[in-house]
């Protein structure tokens, strides 16, 4: 039995349309995961420069320049707990982490503890730092790290924020990437343990 041409054509069009819908719906990207703050979790990255020439430096000699200030090294903080926070003004999770870093500095500052905010936002972002510091009431030093410090401590991982905790001997005890409730918990745990040793 043959169906009229009109019916076959309309059946074919319906099947074709249904097939297109099925294929198209399977091709949509999955929804981005959402963090505790309901912001999409996506990697924010720092601009990278060329890899420094020469052999790696001892960790204690890795340095940064305080904005409008002196050069400092990790070794300068021997006997203290040191937190190095890699951040940029355009990075929402970096901004979310800053109040907690201020809180930690206030809580442990008189117990041999220091946060240093290492700006890695590049040349275009750097002029925004003074106003950014004032707006967020950042009360710990901000600095620009040398390239060797970035490459030796972060390697090829350009995601930010990255927060590194060093104990009183200058040993790296934890390296955290991004900022959410789990990162906050792990940071608090590492800092409290290092301060109390």
Backbone bond lengths (Angstrom), bond angles and torsions (degrees), N, CA, C in turn:
res aa  C-N    CA-C-N  psi(-1)  N-CA   C-N-CA  omega(-1)  CA-C   N-CA-C  phi
1 X - - - 1.444 - - 1.518 109.09 -
2 X 1.322 116.56 131.25 1.455 121.27 179.44 1.515 109.88 -104.86
3 X 1.364 113.79 141.45 1.464 119.17 176.41 1.508 108.59 -90.35
4 X 1.302 116.42 155.45 1.460 118.26 176.90 1.521 109.66 -59.83
5 X 1.355 115.62 149.66 1.465 121.03 -178.31 1.524 111.71 -55.72
6 X 1.321 117.00 -38.46 1.460 121.68 -178.08 1.528 110.87 -60.13
7 X 1.335 116.58 -42.49 1.460 120.82 -179.43 1.519 110.59 -66.37
8 X 1.319 117.76 -45.06 1.461 120.27 179.74 1.525 111.16 -62.44
9 X 1.295 117.41 -41.87 1.456 121.72 179.85 1.531 110.27 -63.29
10 X 1.337 117.15 -44.08 1.465 119.74 -179.83 1.528 110.62 -68.55
11 X 1.342 117.54 -36.46 1.466 119.98 176.25 1.527 110.54 -62.67
12 X 1.305 115.52 -42.92 1.463 120.21 179.80 1.522 110.00 -63.20
13 X 1.319 117.11 -42.40 1.466 120.43 179.09 1.528 111.39 -63.78
14 X 1.328 116.95 -39.99 1.470 120.78 178.63 1.521 110.24 -65.05
15 X 1.333 116.53 -44.87 1.467 120.56 179.51 1.526 110.10 -63.78
16 X 1.314 116.98 -42.50 1.458 121.71 178.80 1.528 110.83 -62.18
17 X 1.329 116.71 -46.23 1.467 120.73 179.62 1.526 110.77 -62.57
18 X 1.336 116.86 -42.84 1.467 120.76 179.24 1.524 110.59 -63.45
19 X 1.325 116.69 -40.40 1.465 120.64 179.32 1.519 110.93 -63.17
20 X 1.322 116.03 -42.64 1.468 120.32 179.32 1.524 110.10 -61.85
21 X 1.327 117.62 -43.38 1.467 121.00 179.20 1.521 111.68 -62.51
22 X 1.323 117.08 -42.60 1.465 120.66 -179.87 1.521 110.08 -63.58
23 X 1.321 116.66 -47.43 1.462 120.60 -179.38 1.520 110.50 -63.97
24 X 1.331 117.32 -45.85 1.465 120.90 -177.83 1.517 111.81 -63.20
25 X 1.321 117.13 -39.92 1.466 118.77 -178.72 1.520 111.19 -68.01
26 X 1.302 118.20 -28.49 1.459 121.09 177.84 1.507 113.06 -80.05
27 X 1.315 118.29 -12.06 1.455 121.84 -177.23 1.523 112.98 -95.89
28 X 1.308 117.78 -7.53 1.459 119.05 179.87 1.517 109.60 -68.81
29 X 1.344 117.21 142.16 1.454 118.12 176.30 1.519 109.85 -68.08
30 X 1.320 115.40 148.20 1.466 119.44 177.24 1.518 109.06 -64.68
31 X 1.303 116.88 152.29 1.456 120.77 177.70 1.519 108.77 -61.87
32 X 1.332 116.02 143.00 1.456 120.47 179.59 1.516 109.92 -65.90
33 X 1.345 116.86 140.80 1.452 118.29 176.63 1.522 109.91 -63.12
34 X 1.289 116.53 153.08 1.461 120.81 -176.98 1.516 108.49 -118.37
35 X 1.331 116.43 137.10 1.454 120.46 -179.31 1.521 110.16 -85.92
36 X 1.310 114.70 -173.96 1.459 121.42 179.88 1.522 110.83 -56.26
37 X 1.332 117.36 -36.52 1.462 120.74 -176.24 1.524 112.56 -86.79
38 X 1.321 118.31 8.15 1.464 123.97 -178.91 1.520 113.64 65.98
39 X 1.313 118.03 15.33 1.458 118.95 174.16 1.516 107.06 -92.79
40 X 1.344 118.41 143.81 1.460 119.34 178.82 1.524 110.26 -58.36
41 X 1.316 116.32 137.26 1.451 120.85 178.08 1.520 107.07 -84.22
42 X 1.287 116.19 112.03 1.452 120.80 177.84 1.512 106.70 -142.40
43 X 1.307 117.19 149.56 1.450 117.82 -177.73 1.525 111.25 -74.93
44 X 1.306 115.94 128.56 1.460 121.14 169.66 1.509 104.65 -97.20
45 X 1.304 116.01 139.74 1.458 119.21 -172.80 1.518 111.27 -127.18
46 X 1.319 113.62 152.55 1.455 120.23 175.61 1.522 108.78 -94.54
47 X 1.337 117.22 149.34 1.466 118.70 172.66 1.528 108.92 -68.52
48 X 1.307 116.80 146.34 1.465 119.98 -178.59 1.517 110.40 -113.59
49 X 1.321 115.21 146.67 1.456 121.77 175.51 1.524 107.87 -103.71
50 X 1.321 115.94 -175.67 1.463 118.65 -179.41 1.531 110.08 -70.87
51 X 1.319 115.06 153.79 1.466 120.76 -179.15 1.525 108.80 -68.30
52 X 1.349 116.98 129.90 1.463 119.37 -179.27 1.527 111.41 -60.95
53 X 1.327 115.32 141.65 1.465 120.39 178.74 1.523 109.51 -80.09
54 X 1.311 115.21 159.57 1.455 120.19 175.04 1.511 113.06 94.49
55 X 1.327 115.10 172.36 1.465 120.06 -178.67 1.529 111.04 -70.59
56 X 1.322 117.25 157.58 1.464 119.98 177.71 1.527 111.10 -62.27
57 X 1.318 115.39 147.93 1.465 120.95 176.69 1.526 109.15 -85.13
58 X 1.328 117.17 156.02 1.463 118.54 168.35 1.534 108.70 -60.98
59 X 1.319 116.92 144.46 1.466 121.09 -177.44 1.521 111.37 -53.28
60 X 1.322 117.77 -40.14 1.471 121.30 -177.62 1.524 112.66 -61.89
61 X 1.344 117.89 -22.10 1.469 121.20 -177.98 1.526 113.23 -93.63
62 X 1.321 118.37 -5.19 1.466 120.62 178.78 1.519 108.56 -66.45
63 X 1.341 116.15 136.93 1.465 118.60 -167.64 1.521 113.89 -133.20
64 X 1.326 113.92 170.40 1.464 124.26 175.80 1.513 108.21 -149.67
65 X 1.329 115.57 160.22 1.471 121.00 177.14 1.515 108.36 -112.42
66 X 1.332 115.15 119.95 1.461 121.10 176.63 1.526 107.91 -63.45
67 X 1.339 118.01 138.89 1.462 120.69 176.30 1.521 108.57 -56.17
68 X 1.321 116.78 127.03 1.468 123.10 -177.88 1.527 111.98 55.08
69 X 1.324 116.20 36.71 1.460 117.87 -177.28 1.505 113.46 -150.86
70 X 1.320 114.99 -153.12 1.447 124.37 -172.37 1.525 112.38 -92.76
71 X 1.329 114.03 167.06 1.465 120.82 170.20 1.525 107.90 -80.06
72 X 1.324 116.60 142.88 1.461 122.36 174.96 1.521 108.20 -133.93
73 X 1.332 115.45 159.11 1.464 120.97 177.03 1.530 109.26 -127.01
74 X 1.314 115.02 164.80 1.464 119.35 174.43 1.526 109.80 -59.63
75 X 1.328 116.64 -37.55 1.467 120.80 179.82 1.517 113.57 -61.88
76 X 1.330 117.58 -27.16 1.472 120.71 177.79 1.528 111.80 -62.15
77 X 1.329 116.89 -18.96 1.465 121.12 -175.43 1.531 112.44 -105.25
78 X 1.332 116.30 15.68 1.466 118.66 176.71 1.527 108.82 -58.10
79 X 1.319 116.14 135.47 1.462 120.98 -176.10 1.518 112.64 92.94
80 X 1.339 116.33 -7.39 1.465 121.20 176.88 1.524 109.62 -119.66
81 X 1.317 115.14 159.87 1.466 120.91 170.55 1.523 105.90 -88.36
82 X 1.320 116.47 127.92 1.462 121.83 -175.29 1.522 110.21 -119.93
83 X 1.327 115.82 131.18 1.464 121.81 173.54 1.518 107.45 -114.38
84 X 1.331 116.10 121.61 1.463 121.77 173.95 1.520 107.36 -105.16
85 X 1.322 115.02 121.61 1.465 120.62 -178.77 1.522 108.80 -114.24
86 X 1.335 117.13 117.44 1.467 123.34 179.62 1.524 107.65 -92.02
87 X 1.330 117.50 122.46 1.463 121.18 -170.59 1.530 111.37 -150.40
88 X 1.351 115.44 171.91 1.470 123.39 173.25 1.525 107.99 -149.40
89 X 1.322 117.01 158.37 1.473 120.47 -176.88 1.523 112.32 -69.98
90 X 1.344 117.89 -22.74 1.474 121.53 -176.35 1.530 112.98 -89.86
91 X 1.301 117.97 6.76 1.467 122.77 -171.31 1.533 110.57 -106.12
92 X 1.358 118.78 104.40 1.470 120.50 -178.37 1.526 115.04 -55.42
93 X 1.353 120.53 -44.12 1.466 116.71 178.40 1.528 113.13 -66.26
94 X 1.333 117.06 -27.90 1.473 119.79 174.74 1.527 109.44 -62.87
95 X 1.327 115.42 -44.72 1.465 121.19 -179.24 1.527 110.34 -64.44
96 X 1.331 116.92 -38.90 1.468 120.63 178.83 1.523 111.76 -65.44
97 X 1.322 117.47 -30.99 1.463 121.06 -177.02 1.526 112.65 -77.61
98 X 1.320 117.94 -28.04 1.465 121.85 -172.24 1.530 113.51 -56.42
99 X 1.336 120.84 -46.79 1.471 118.28 178.88 1.531 112.92 -58.21
100 X 1.326 116.95 -34.70 1.466 118.88 179.07 1.524 110.98 -71.17
101 X 1.330 117.39 -37.21 1.465 120.00 176.37 1.526 110.28 -64.24
102 X 1.327 116.89 -39.33 1.474 120.71 175.62 1.530 110.32 -60.99
103 X 1.309 115.29 -42.23 1.471 120.60 179.08 1.529 111.05 -61.72
104 X 1.333 116.95 -44.73 1.465 120.79 178.45 1.523 110.98 -63.26
105 X 1.337 117.28 -41.67 1.465 120.62 179.18 1.527 110.20 -61.56
106 X 1.324 116.78 -43.05 1.463 120.32 178.20 1.523 112.64 -65.57
107 X 1.311 116.60 -38.54 1.468 121.37 -176.34 1.525 112.57 -72.93
108 X 1.333 117.00 -40.82 1.461 120.51 -172.25 1.532 114.30 -113.78
109 X 1.318 118.50 -0.96 1.461 121.13 -174.55 1.512 114.75 -55.69
110 X 1.321 117.45 -34.25 1.466 120.43 -179.73 1.531 112.46 -87.44
111 X 1.331 116.72 8.57 1.472 121.32 179.25 1.532 111.46 -117.69
112 X 1.331 116.44 28.78 1.460 119.60 178.49 1.513 112.91 74.81
113 X 1.317 116.17 48.55 1.470 122.49 -177.37 1.519 108.62 -132.58
114 X 1.335 117.08 137.55 1.461 119.89 179.27 1.521 111.54 -144.52
115 X 1.339 115.69 131.69 1.468 122.72 170.51 1.520 107.35 -98.27
116 X 1.321 116.69 136.60 1.465 123.10 170.60 1.523 106.51 -124.67
117 X 1.319 117.02 123.35 1.459 121.62 176.54 1.516 109.61 -90.03
118 X 1.322 117.14 114.33 1.467 121.93 -177.92 1.523 109.73 -98.50
119 X 1.322 115.54 108.29 1.463 121.17 -177.80 1.524 109.85 -74.89
120 X 1.334 116.08 122.91 1.466 121.80 -179.59 1.531 110.93 -125.75
121 X 1.330 116.52 26.36 1.460 121.06 -177.26 1.514 114.73 -82.04
122 X 1.329 117.87 -3.71 1.455 120.84 177.72 1.521 113.15 89.62
123 X 1.337 114.56 176.52 1.465 121.22 -174.93 1.523 113.33 -63.34
124 X 1.331 117.65 -35.78 1.468 119.71 -178.46 1.521 111.85 -71.17
125 X 1.315 117.18 -30.19 1.468 121.65 -177.44 1.531 112.23 -85.75
126 X 1.333 117.30 -25.77 1.469 121.92 -172.80 1.531 113.89 -56.93
127 X 1.340 120.78 -41.79 1.472 119.19 -179.78 1.529 114.03 -62.48
128 X 1.324 117.50 -18.29 1.468 120.89 -179.38 1.529 112.61 -80.75
129 X 1.330 116.93 -11.50 1.465 120.53 -171.30 1.529 113.62 -63.26
130 X 1.345 121.43 -47.58 1.470 119.00 -177.48 1.532 113.47 -57.36
131 X 1.327 117.74 -45.69 1.471 120.27 179.23 1.524 110.55 -67.17
132 X 1.317 116.44 -36.48 1.464 121.86 178.67 1.529 110.12 -63.27
133 X 1.332 116.16 -44.30 1.471 121.36 179.53 1.524 110.51 -60.72
134 X 1.315 115.92 -43.34 1.467 120.14 -179.55 1.530 111.05 -67.49
135 X 1.319 116.52 -44.52 1.467 120.79 -177.68 1.524 111.85 -62.20
136 X 1.340 117.18 -37.64 1.464 120.67 -178.72 1.526 113.05 -95.26
137 X 1.343 116.89 5.92 1.475 122.42 179.09 1.526 111.77 51.49
138 X 1.320 116.02 46.22 1.470 120.47 179.76 1.525 107.99 -73.49
139 X 1.332 116.03 121.48 1.462 120.63 -175.17 1.526 113.20 -110.23
140 X 1.320 117.40 12.34 1.463 121.45 173.82 1.528 107.58 -113.92
141 X 1.336 118.29 159.07 1.466 120.55 -175.38 1.531 112.98 -64.61
142 X 1.327 115.06 143.50 1.465 122.66 172.34 1.518 107.51 -112.30
143 X 1.323 115.89 144.05 1.456 120.26 -173.68 1.520 110.37 -150.13
144 X 1.329 114.68 169.44 1.462 122.02 174.19 1.526 107.88 -111.82
145 X 1.335 118.75 121.20 1.467 120.27 -178.15 1.526 111.73 -79.12
146 X 1.327 114.75 151.35 1.464 119.10 171.95 1.530 108.31 -71.65
147 X 1.334 115.89 155.06 1.464 120.30 -178.68 1.527 112.19 -58.51
148 X 1.335 116.86 -37.92 1.469 119.71 -178.69 1.522 110.97 -60.43
149 X 1.318 117.83 -38.27 1.466 121.27 178.86 1.522 110.23 -63.40
150 X 1.331 116.34 -45.45 1.467 120.37 -179.71 1.522 110.56 -60.00
151 X 1.328 116.67 -49.28 1.464 119.91 -175.57 1.522 112.65 -70.13
152 X 1.323 117.02 -37.56 1.466 118.18 -178.04 1.524 112.34 -75.28
153 X 1.323 117.76 -32.30 1.465 119.41 -177.78 1.524 113.24 -92.79
154 X 1.332 117.38 -31.29 1.462 120.26 -176.40 1.520 113.35 -108.16
155 X 1.315 117.89 -17.72 1.462 120.51 -178.22 1.517 110.92 62.21
156 X 1.324 116.78 -135.18 1.464 121.55 -179.11 1.523 112.77 -87.96
157 X 1.314 117.62 1.85 1.465 121.61 -176.49 1.525 109.63 -84.17
158 X 1.331 117.00 104.97 1.468 120.88 -176.31 1.524 113.02 -97.10
159 X 1.348 117.54 9.37 1.468 119.70 179.79 1.527 110.42 -69.27
160 X 1.328 115.47 146.38 1.459 120.99 174.68 1.520 109.49 -136.19
161 X 1.340 117.28 155.08 1.457 126.52 -1.96 1.526 111.50 -73.88
162 X 1.320 113.63 154.15 1.459 121.22 166.94 1.522 106.11 -125.80
163 X 1.319 115.43 133.90 1.458 121.30 -176.22 1.517 108.33 -125.16
164 X 1.328 115.74 122.10 1.460 122.10 -177.38 1.520 109.26 -115.01
165 X 1.322 116.61 134.26 1.462 122.08 178.48 1.528 108.31 -112.93
166 X 1.339 115.38 127.01 1.465 122.57 176.60 1.522 108.74 -111.87
167 X 1.325 116.39 138.70 1.466 119.46 178.40 1.526 110.35 -80.88
168 X 1.319 116.30 -175.41 1.471 121.25 -175.16 1.533 112.90 -67.64
169 X 1.318 117.68 -16.15 1.470 121.47 176.93 1.525 111.45 -91.14
170 X 1.322 117.72 -1.11 1.458 120.99 -177.96 1.512 113.44 84.24
171 X 1.331 116.95 14.59 1.467 121.75 179.06 1.527 109.77 -89.87
172 X 1.327 115.97 135.37 1.465 120.98 175.98 1.525 108.81 -70.42
173 X 1.351 116.67 122.43 1.469 119.51 -178.79 1.521 112.76 -106.13
174 X 1.331 118.10 -25.91 1.466 119.78 176.39 1.525 109.43 -157.51
175 X 1.333 114.05 145.21 1.468 122.02 175.90 1.524 106.46 -127.81
176 X 1.330 116.30 120.55 1.462 121.88 -175.73 1.523 109.92 -118.12
177 X 1.332 116.25 141.55 1.463 121.55 -179.29 1.520 109.02 -119.13
178 X 1.334 116.50 135.37 1.458 125.52 -179.05 1.525 109.58 74.45
179 X 1.332 117.05 -167.27 1.463 120.18 179.63 1.513 109.54 -153.33
180 X 1.312 115.21 121.16 1.459 123.03 174.29 1.524 106.68 -154.98
181 X 1.310 118.11 -171.91 1.466 120.70 -176.61 1.530 112.24 -62.27
182 X 1.320 117.72 -37.03 1.466 120.67 179.60 1.525 110.90 -68.37
183 X 1.331 117.21 -42.93 1.464 120.68 177.39 1.530 109.33 -62.81
184 X 1.315 116.97 -43.83 1.471 121.16 178.63 1.527 110.57 -58.40
185 X 1.318 117.44 -44.90 1.465 121.68 179.86 1.525 110.79 -61.76
186 X 1.327 116.66 -45.71 1.467 120.79 -179.22 1.526 111.60 -67.00
187 X 1.333 117.05 -36.70 1.465 121.21 177.22 1.527 110.00 -64.28
188 X 1.320 117.01 -48.59 1.469 121.05 179.15 1.524 111.04 -57.70
189 X 1.311 115.64 -44.23 1.467 121.43 -179.00 1.525 110.71 -62.16
190 X 1.335 117.44 -46.25 1.467 121.48 -178.48 1.523 111.27 -66.48
191 X 1.333 117.01 -42.54 1.465 120.68 -178.98 1.526 110.26 -65.78
192 X 1.313 116.97 -47.57 1.470 120.01 -178.70 1.525 111.24 -60.10
193 X 1.321 116.21 -43.15 1.470 120.11 179.30 1.526 110.83 -63.71
194 X 1.335 117.39 -44.89 1.467 121.00 -178.48 1.526 111.41 -66.59
195 X 1.324 117.64 -40.95 1.468 121.18 -179.41 1.526 110.57 -65.03
196 X 1.311 117.15 -36.20 1.469 121.07 -176.10 1.525 114.11 -85.56
197 X 1.311 118.37 0.88 1.473 120.35 178.41 1.515 110.88 -86.79
